[in-house]
Amino acid sequence: MSQEIMIKIDNVVKQYKLGEIGGTTLRDELQRLNARLHHKEDPTKKIGAKDYNKGEIFRALNGVSFTVKKGERVGIIGHNGAGKSTLLKLISRVTTPTQGEIGLNGRITSMLEVGTGFHGELTGRENIYMNGAILGMTKKEIDAKMEDIIEFSECRQFIDTPVKRYSSGMYVKLAFSVAAHLDSEIMIMDEVLAVGDMAFQKKCLDKMNDVSREQGRTILYVSHNMNTIRQLCDRVVVLDHGKVVFDGDVEEGINIYMNVGVVNSTFIDYRVIPQNNRFLDLPIRMLSAKYVEKSAIVFSTDEQMKIELEWLNLRDVKDVCLRIELLSIDRSPIGTSFLYKFYSGKKDDIGKVQVQLDIPPLGPGQYTMNFALFNCSKMGGTVTLECVQGLYFNIDDNKEQLTWTPKYWGALHLPDLTLL
């Protein structure tokens, strides 16, 4: 691979003034001005909202620096609001940095969101010509690639229809096809493939791999789907609150991203943790979960994991069952263990159970659990009484003869082969 640098980002800062004029209409701003002059309350202020014009500075990016070489496939990952989309917009010249410099060595095709770069009144074919012209291509050059673009997009029947009539999936198919086939040295993709169907997502990933290997294109790819990051990227940059917290190996970066906000504790108090299911009228409220006789979250595959759960009955319950779901750190399911009809109780009672879980032969790494209390229904299904995200744990097995990488070997460590 060439060592030629295609993208250089040097101490880039992007900041916004929150609550400043420009976010609403001129009429609203004149009403606010009149209210301030007469010492009255802002008539456009939402109930319960803070003062509108306070000029708070928000830094979406704060000193980001890294370089990308020719032919690299770099994943940009991080939680919502970490600054990923802002960074790609700066690289694509949609907006400019407040501070710092971005150097580019080549033309860019980008997909920042569904419909970006397309004009709704133009047909699919006309939009292809327009995007090619923006990149500086001649009509003859675009014509030479037109058939490949239409074939890959799977939109041949609608290629002469205005794109405002396209579905979001059709938009993405045509937009990706344009980005992949027009002449550019850098491709930027921002989570848009999630709109397409699974078959087309695979087709797109294969295409990006091909253009990177065969044409030496540089790819920046943003996604919350860690499996696609693993399939496509050979390096990741992890952003957290506008800063680069990691730049390097894919698996190590994914582990850092998944661990942001993870509390490495042997005890969880659910009374102080907001739960997504609290708007549901469930008959049980989980209070706590903890490891029994364990002062650390590190286990080996020959240990038994002892867990204690405690909950409050909000109604009378009968024949309560427990389900423990094992998951990898990226929330991919591994296995499930059950305990059936072990508890019945009255309203306002405190329920408690201690269970032992034999750890399966997992590869080294970090894992998590879900705890679910449920009833078995008469139709053979289940009725959820309570479900919460559970404890984390690490598998650290020094008996391995090689470095175990889940990307290649999977989560389960199967028994060694027997020589016949």
C-alpha positions in Angstrom: 0.0 0.0 0.0 1.3 3.5 -0.9 2.3 5.7 2.0 0.8 8.8 0.2 -1.3 10.8 2.6 -4.8 11.5 1.3 -6.4 13.3 4.3 -4.6 15.3 7.0 -6.6 16.6 9.9 -4.6 19.0 12.2 -6.0 20.2 15.5 -9.5 20.8 14.1 -12.1 22.5 16.3 -15.7 23.1 15.3 -17.9 25.2 17.7 -21.4 26.5 17.6 -23.2 29.2 19.5 -26.3 27.7 21.0 -29.5 29.9 21.0 -28.2 32.5 18.6 -30.2 34.2 15.9 -30.4 32.2 12.7 -32.1 29.1 14.1 -35.6 30.4 13.6 -37.5 33.0 11.5 -37.0 36.7 11.4 -40.5 37.2 12.8 -39.6 35.2 15.9 -36.4 37.2 16.4 -38.3 40.5 16.1 -40.8 39.3 18.7 -38.0 38.4 21.1 -36.3 41.8 20.5 -39.6 43.7 21.2 -40.2 41.6 24.4 -36.7 42.4 25.7 -37.0 46.1 25.0 -40.3 46.2 27.0 -38.9 43.9 29.8 -41.5 41.2 29.0 -41.2 37.4 28.8 -40.1 35.9 25.5 -43.4 35.1 23.7 -41.8 32.4 21.6 -40.2 30.6 24.5 -41.3 27.0 25.0 -42.8 26.0 28.3 -40.1 24.8 30.7 -37.3 25.8 28.3 -34.2 27.8 29.3 -33.6 31.4 28.1 -33.2 31.3 24.4 -30.5 33.9 23.8 -27.6 33.0 26.1 -24.9 32.4 23.5 -23.5 29.2 25.1 -20.5 27.8 23.1 -20.8 24.1 22.1 -17.7 22.4 20.7 -18.8 19.5 18.5 -15.1 18.8 17.7 -12.3 19.7 20.1 -8.7 19.3 18.8 -9.1 16.4 16.4 -6.0 15.3 14.6 -5.1 12.2 12.5 -4.0 11.3 8.9 -5.4 8.8 6.4 -3.1 7.2 3.8 -4.0 6.1 0.3 -6.1 2.9 0.1 -6.9 2.8 3.9 -10.4 2.0 5.0 -10.9 3.9 8.2 -14.0 3.5 10.5 -15.1 6.5 12.5 -17.1 5.3 15.5 -18.5 6.8 18.7 -21.7 7.4 20.6 -24.4 9.7 19.3 -23.2 13.3 19.6 -19.5 12.3 19.6 -18.8 14.5 16.5 -18.6 11.8 13.7 -21.1 13.5 11.3 -19.6 16.9 12.0 -16.1 15.7 11.1 -17.3 14.2 7.8 -19.1 17.4 6.9 -15.9 19.3 7.5 -13.9 16.9 5.4 -16.5 17.1 2.6 -16.4 20.9 2.7 -20.0 21.2 3.6 -18.9 23.6 6.4 -15.6 25.0 7.6 -13.7 24.4 10.9 -13.6 27.1 13.5 -9.9 26.3 14.1 -7.3 24.0 12.6 -6.7 22.7 9.1 -7.9 19.9 6.9 -5.8 18.9 3.9 -7.1 16.7 1.1 -5.2 15.0 -1.7 -7.9 14.1 -4.2 -11.5 14.4 -5.1 -14.3 13.3 -2.7 -17.6 11.5 -3.2 -19.7 11.5 -0.1 -23.0 10.2 1.3 -23.6 12.2 4.5 -27.4 11.5 4.7 -30.2 10.3 2.5 -30.7 12.7 -0.4 -27.6 14.7 0.0 -26.3 16.0 -3.3 -29.5 15.1 -5.2 -32.0 17.6 -6.5 -35.6 16.3 -6.0 -37.0 17.7 -9.3 -34.3 16.1 -11.4 -34.5 12.5 -12.6 -32.0 9.8 -11.4 -30.1 10.1 -14.7 -29.9 13.9 -14.5 -28.6 13.7 -10.9 -25.9 11.3 -12.1 -24.8 13.9 -14.6 -24.9 16.7 -12.0 -22.8 14.8 -9.5 -20.3 13.9 -12.1 -20.1 17.5 -13.3 -19.5 18.7 -9.7 -16.5 16.3 -9.6 -15.1 17.9 -12.7 -15.9 14.9 -15.1 -16.9 15.5 -18.7 -20.1 14.3 -20.2 -18.2 11.7 -22.2 -16.6 10.3 -19.0 -20.0 10.1 -17.2 -21.6 8.4 -20.2 -18.9 5.7 -20.1 -19.9 4.9 -16.5 -23.7 5.4 -16.8 -24.6 1.8 -17.6 -22.5 0.5 -14.7 -24.1 3.0 -12.3 -27.7 2.2 -13.3 -27.0 -1.6 -13.2 -25.5 -1.5 -9.7 -28.2 0.8 -8.3 -31.0 -1.6 -9.2 -33.1 1.4 -10.2 -33.2 1.0 -14.0 -37.0 1.1 -14.1 -37.1 4.5 -12.4 -33.9 6.1 -13.6 -35.8 8.7 -15.7 -38.3 9.5 -12.8 -37.7 12.5 -10.6 -35.9 11.3 -7.4 -38.4 13.1 -5.2 -40.7 10.1 -5.9 -38.0 7.6 -4.8 -38.2 5.8 -1.5 -35.4 6.3 1.0 -34.0 2.9 0.0 -33.9 3.8 -3.7 -32.3 7.1 -2.9 -29.5 5.2 -1.1 -29.0 2.7 -3.8 -28.6 5.3 -6.5 -26.5 7.6 -4.3 -24.1 4.9 -3.4 -23.8 3.7 -7.0 -22.9 7.2 -8.1 -20.4 7.6 -5.3 -18.8 4.2 -6.0 -18.5 4.5 -9.8 -17.6 8.2 -10.4 -14.0 9.2 -10.5 -12.8 10.2 -7.0 -9.9 9.3 -4.7 -11.8 9.5 -1.4 -15.2 8.0 -0.5 -17.1 9.1 2.6 -20.0 7.1 4.0 -22.1 8.2 7.0 -24.4 5.4 8.3 -26.6 5.7 5.2 -26.3 2.0 4.3 -28.6 1.2 7.3 -31.6 2.4 5.1 -30.9 -0.2 2.4 -31.9 -3.9 2.5 -29.5 -6.5 3.8 -28.6 -7.8 0.3 -27.7 -4.3 -0.9 -25.7 -3.6 2.2 -23.6 -6.7 1.5 -23.3 -5.6 -2.1 -22.1 -2.1 -1.0 -19.5 -3.5 1.4 -18.1 -5.8 -1.3 -17.9 -2.9 -3.7 -16.1 -0.7 -1.2 -13.6 -3.5 -0.5 -13.1 -3.9 -4.3 -12.5 -0.2 -5.0 -10.1 0.1 -2.1 -8.0 -2.9 -3.1 -8.1 -2.5 -6.9 -8.3 1.3 -7.4 -6.5 2.4 -4.2 -9.4 4.5 -3.0 -9.4 5.8 0.5 -12.6 5.2 2.5 -14.0 6.9 5.6 -17.0 4.9 7.0 -19.2 5.9 9.9 -21.5 3.2 11.4 -23.0 2.0 14.7 -23.0 -1.5 13.2 -19.8 -3.0 14.5 -20.1 -6.1 12.2 -19.9 -3.9 9.1 -17.0 -2.0 10.7 -15.2 -5.3 11.1 -15.9 -6.4 7.5 -14.8 -3.2 5.8 -12.3 -1.4 7.9 -8.6 -2.0 8.6 -8.4 0.8 11.2 -10.8 2.7 13.4 -10.8 6.2 15.0 -12.9 6.4 18.2 -14.5 9.8 19.0 -15.9 10.7 22.4 -17.3 14.2 23.1 -15.5 15.7 20.2 -12.0 14.2 20.9 -10.1 11.3 19.5 -9.7 8.7 22.3 -8.3 5.9 20.1 -6.8 5.5 16.6 -5.6 2.0 15.6 -6.6 -1.7 15.6 -10.3 -2.4 14.8 -11.0 -4.9 17.6 -9.3 -2.8 20.2 -11.2 0.3 19.0 -14.5 -1.4 19.1 -13.9 -2.6 22.7 -13.1 1.0 23.7 -16.2 2.3 22.0 -18.4 -0.4 23.6 -16.9 0.3 27.0 -17.7 4.0 27.0 -20.0 4.5 29.9 -19.6 0.9 31.2 -19.3 0.6 34.9 -16.9 -2.2 35.8 -18.7 -3.1 39.0 -19.7 -6.3 40.8 -23.0 -4.6 41.9 -25.7 -2.7 40.1 -28.4 -0.6 41.9 -31.2 -0.3 39.4 -33.0 2.3 41.6 -30.5 5.0 40.6 -30.2 3.9 36.9 -32.8 5.1 34.4 -34.4 2.1 32.6 -35.9 2.2 29.1 -38.9 0.0 30.1 -40.1 2.3 33.0 -43.0 3.6 31.0 -44.4 0.1 30.8 -46.8 -1.1 33.5 -44.7 -4.1 34.6 -45.6 -6.1 37.8 -42.0 -6.4 39.0 -39.3 -3.7 39.5 -35.7 -4.9 39.6 -33.8 -3.4 42.6 -30.3 -4.8 42.3 -27.9 -7.4 40.9 -24.5 -8.5 42.1 -21.9 -11.2 42.0 -21.8 -13.4 45.1 -18.4 -14.0 46.7 -16.6 -12.0 43.9 -14.6 -8.8 44.3 -13.7 -8.4 40.6 -15.5 -8.9 37.3 -12.8 -11.2 35.9 -13.6 -14.9 35.4 -12.0 -17.9 33.8 -13.9 -20.5 31.8 -13.6 -23.1 34.5 -15.4 -20.9 37.1 -19.0 -20.9 38.3 -20.6 -17.5 38.2 -22.9 -16.8 41.2 -25.4 -14.0 40.8 -27.9 -12.5 43.3 -31.0 -10.6 42.1 -33.4 -8.6 44.2 -36.7 -7.0 43.1 -39.9 -5.4 44.4 -43.3 -6.9 43.6 -45.7 -4.1 42.3 -48.5 -6.7 42.1 -49.1 -10.2 43.1 -47.0 -12.6 41.0 -47.0 -16.4 40.6 -44.7 -19.0 39.0 -42.0 -16.4 38.2 -39.2 -17.7 35.8 -35.7 -16.2 35.2 -33.9 -15.9 31.9 -30.2 -14.8 31.8 -29.0 -13.9 28.3 -25.2 -13.8 27.6 -24.1 -11.3 25.1 -20.8 -10.1 23.6 -19.7 -6.5 24.3 -21.3 -5.4 21.0 -24.6 -6.9 22.2 -24.5 -9.9 19.9 -26.3 -12.9 21.5 -24.2 -15.9 22.7 -26.5 -18.0 24.8 -29.4 -18.2 27.2 -29.9 -20.0 30.6 -33.3 -20.5 32.3 -34.7 -21.1 35.8 -38.4 -22.1 35.7 -41.2 -21.3 38.2 -39.0 -20.7 41.2 -40.9 -17.9 42.9 -44.4 -16.5 43.9 -45.1 -13.5 46.0 -47.5 -10.8 47.1 -47.6 -7.1 46.2 -44.9 -5.0 48.0 -42.9 -8.1 48.9 -39.1 -8.1 48.2 -38.1 -11.0 46.1 -34.6 -12.4 46.0 -32.8 -15.3 44.3 -29.2 -16.6 44.0 -28.3 -18.6 41.0 -25.2 -20.3 39.7 -24.2 -20.1 36.0 -21.5 -22.4 34.6 -19.5 -20.2 32.3 -19.4 -21.7 28.8 -16.0 -22.0 27.0 -15.8 -18.3 26.0 -12.9 -16.7 24.3 -11.0 -14.0 26.3 -12.7 -10.6 26.1 -15.6 -8.6 27.7 -19.2 -9.7 27.9 -22.5 -8.6 29.4 -25.9 -10.1 30.4 -29.6 -9.3 30.4 -31.8 -10.4 33.3 -35.5 -11.1 32.6 -38.2 -12.2 34.9 -41.2 -13.7 33.1 -44.2 -16.0 33.2 -44.8 -18.9 30.8 -48.1 -18.3 28.9 -50.7 -20.9 28.1 -50.0 -20.6 24.4 -46.3 -21.6 24.9 -44.8 -18.1 24.8 -43.6 -15.8 27.6 -45.0 -12.8 29.4 -42.3 -10.3 30.5 -42.5 -9.2 34.2 -39.2 -7.2 34.2 -36.2 -7.0 31.9 -32.9 -5.1 32.6 -29.4 -4.9 31.2 -27.2 -6.9 33.6 -23.7 -7.1 34.9 -20.5 -7.0 32.8 -17.7 -9.5 33.1 -14.3 -10.3 31.6 -13.0 -13.6 30.5 -9.2 -13.8 31.1 -7.9 -17.3 30.3 -4.1 -17.5 30.3 -4.1 -21.0 29.0 -4.6 -19.9 25.4 -1.8 -20.8 23.0 -2.7 -18.0 20.6 -4.2 -14.5 20.8 -7.9 -15.0 20.7 -9.6 -12.5 18.4 -13.4 -12.6 18.2 -13.3 -11.2 14.7 -11.7 -14.4 13.4 -12.5 -17.0 16.0 -15.9 -16.1 17.4 -17.0 -15.7 21.1 -17.3 -19.4 22.0 -14.1 -21.4 22.5 -15.0 -24.9 21.5 -13.2 -27.9 23.0 -9.9 -28.9 21.4 -9.9 -31.5 18.6 -9.2 -35.1 19.5 -6.7 -36.9 17.3 -8.1 -40.2 16.0 
